[in-house]
Amino acid sequence: MLNYHQKFQIFLDLPQIGTPGYCSPEQENGIGVTYQSDFFSLGRTFVHLLTGIYPGNGNLQLDPRTSKLLWRDEAPEISEEFKDLIDDLIEHQPRDRPRNTQEILQEIKEIEADNKPTLFPVPIVFLSFALNLVFLTLLAMVNVLTLGWKVFFLVVVCVIGGFLFLPLIKYLL
């Protein structure tokens, strides 16, 4: 049984016409295209979507030494890891691009794992625990404590609560 590449080999070896700015160097030179050629086009599409700059017609410069597209500064809000993935997709040489979609998916999973925020930072969890401890102690001793101790515990709860909620609000915003 023939695989996808073998079935369509006749089409893959023909010179291809592609959209300038998006098609791979091998495609521009009339060399047979591969999956890596499609990855190049995908990477260039990402560049256009993330920067708003069409990657053809010299709108983005090429590094004269490495032939890499100089686009990263045009998308400062994008993580460096995702920029690295895009740079992998638009490598000049097909052998330097991902070999298959599984490699791309693996890189995306690694980026997701690296960028997952913790649910709450450790200081907030600690302060929350301390606030609960103080509050439960206050509740347990409500009949035993004098008014002075009750006011003291109330102040402690408010102070800890303030230290808890200010970082939480900053973290969430």
C-alpha positions as CSV (number, residue, x, y, z in Angstrom):
1,M,0.0,0.0,0.0
2,L,1.4,3.4,-0.9
3,N,1.7,6.2,1.6
4,Y,0.5,9.8,1.0
5,H,4.0,10.9,-0.2
6,Q,4.3,8.0,-2.6
7,K,0.8,8.5,-4.1
8,F,1.4,12.2,-4.9
9,Q,5.1,12.0,-5.7
10,I,4.4,13.0,-9.3
11,F,3.0,16.3,-8.1
12,L,5.7,16.9,-5.5
13,D,8.5,16.7,-8.1
14,L,7.0,19.2,-10.5
15,P,8.1,22.8,-10.3
16,Q,5.6,24.7,-8.2
17,I,4.2,28.2,-8.4
18,G,3.7,29.8,-5.1
19,T,2.8,33.1,-3.5
20,P,5.9,35.4,-3.2
21,G,6.8,36.0,0.4
22,Y,5.2,32.7,1.4
23,C,6.7,30.0,-0.8
24,S,9.9,28.3,0.2
25,P,13.3,28.9,-1.4
26,E,13.3,25.5,-3.0
27,Q,9.8,26.2,-4.4
28,E,11.0,29.5,-5.8
29,N,14.0,27.8,-7.4
30,G,11.7,25.1,-9.1
31,I,13.0,22.3,-7.0
32,G,10.6,19.6,-5.8
33,V,8.6,20.5,-2.7
34,T,8.2,18.5,0.4
35,Y,6.3,18.8,3.7
36,Q,9.0,21.1,4.9
37,S,8.0,23.5,2.0
38,D,4.5,23.7,3.5
39,F,6.0,24.3,7.0
40,F,7.9,27.2,5.5
41,S,4.7,28.7,4.1
42,L,3.0,28.2,7.4
43,G,5.8,30.0,9.3
44,R,5.7,32.9,6.8
45,T,1.9,33.1,7.3
46,F,2.4,33.2,11.1
47,V,4.9,36.1,10.6
48,H,2.4,38.0,8.5
49,L,-0.4,37.4,11.0
50,L,1.7,38.3,14.1
51,T,3.4,41.4,12.6
52,G,0.8,42.6,10.2
53,I,3.6,42.9,7.7
54,Y,3.5,41.1,4.4
55,P,6.7,39.0,4.3
56,G,7.4,39.5,0.6
57,N,8.6,42.4,-1.5
58,G,11.4,43.2,0.9
59,N,9.0,44.4,3.6
60,L,11.1,42.5,6.1
61,Q,14.8,42.3,5.8
62,L,16.9,39.1,5.6
63,D,20.0,38.7,7.7
64,P,22.8,38.8,5.0
65,R,24.9,36.3,7.0
66,T,22.2,33.7,7.9
67,S,19.4,34.4,5.4
68,K,17.0,34.5,8.3
69,L,14.0,36.7,8.1
70,L,14.3,39.6,10.6
71,W,10.8,39.8,12.0
72,R,11.0,39.1,15.7
73,D,11.2,42.8,16.8
74,E,8.0,43.5,15.0
75,A,6.0,41.2,17.4
76,P,7.2,42.1,20.9
77,E,4.1,40.6,22.6
78,I,4.8,37.1,21.3
79,S,6.8,34.7,23.5
80,E,10.4,34.0,22.5
81,E,9.7,30.3,22.5
82,F,6.9,30.7,20.0
83,K,9.2,33.0,17.9
84,D,11.8,30.2,18.0
85,L,9.2,27.7,16.7
86,I,8.3,30.1,13.8
87,D,12.0,30.6,13.0
88,D,12.3,26.8,12.9
89,L,9.5,26.7,10.4
90,I,11.0,29.3,8.1
91,E,14.6,28.0,8.1
92,H,16.2,28.5,4.7
93,Q,17.3,24.9,4.3
94,P,14.5,22.3,4.3
95,R,16.6,19.9,6.3
96,D,16.7,22.5,9.2
97,R,12.9,22.7,9.4
98,P,10.7,20.2,11.4
99,R,10.4,16.9,9.6
100,N,6.7,16.3,10.3
101,T,3.7,17.7,12.2
102,Q,4.5,15.6,15.2
103,E,7.7,17.5,15.7
104,I,5.8,20.8,15.5
105,L,3.1,19.5,17.9
106,Q,5.9,18.5,20.4
107,E,7.4,21.9,20.3
108,I,4.0,23.5,20.9
109,K,3.4,21.2,23.9
110,E,6.8,22.2,25.3
111,I,5.9,25.9,24.9
112,E,2.6,25.3,26.6
113,A,4.2,23.5,29.5
114,D,6.8,26.2,29.9
115,N,4.3,29.0,29.9
116,K,1.6,27.6,32.1
117,P,1.2,29.9,35.1
118,T,0.9,28.4,38.5
119,L,-2.6,28.7,39.9
120,F,-1.4,31.0,42.7
121,P,2.1,32.1,43.7
122,V,3.6,30.6,46.8
123,P,3.4,33.7,49.0
124,I,-0.3,34.1,48.3
125,V,-1.0,30.4,49.2
126,F,1.1,30.9,52.5
127,L,-0.8,34.1,53.4
128,S,-4.1,32.5,52.7
129,F,-3.2,29.6,55.0
130,A,-2.1,32.1,57.7
131,L,-5.3,34.1,57.4
132,N,-7.4,30.9,57.7
133,L,-5.4,29.8,60.8
134,V,-5.8,33.2,62.5
135,F,-9.5,33.3,61.6
136,L,-10.2,29.8,62.9
137,T,-8.3,30.5,66.1
138,L,-10.4,33.6,66.6
139,L,-13.6,31.6,66.0
140,A,-12.5,28.9,68.4
141,M,-11.7,31.4,71.2
142,V,-14.5,33.9,70.8
143,N,-16.0,33.2,74.2
144,V,-12.7,33.1,76.0
145,L,-11.0,36.2,74.6
146,T,-11.3,39.7,76.0
147,L,-12.2,42.6,73.9
148,G,-8.5,43.6,73.5
149,W,-7.6,40.2,72.1
150,K,-10.6,40.2,69.7
151,V,-9.5,43.6,68.4
152,F,-5.9,42.4,68.0
153,F,-7.0,39.3,66.1
154,L,-9.3,41.5,63.9
155,V,-6.3,43.7,63.0
156,V,-4.1,40.7,62.3
157,V,-6.8,39.2,60.0
158,C,-7.1,42.6,58.2
159,V,-3.4,43.0,57.7
160,I,-2.9,39.4,56.5
161,G,-6.0,39.8,54.3
162,G,-4.5,43.0,52.8
163,F,-1.2,41.3,52.1
164,L,-3.2,38.4,50.5
165,F,-5.6,40.3,48.3
166,L,-3.3,43.0,46.9
167,P,-0.8,40.5,45.4
168,L,-3.7,38.4,44.3
169,I,-5.4,41.3,42.5
170,K,-2.0,42.3,40.9
171,Y,-1.4,38.7,39.8
172,L,-4.8,38.3,38.3
173,L,-4.7,41.6,36.4
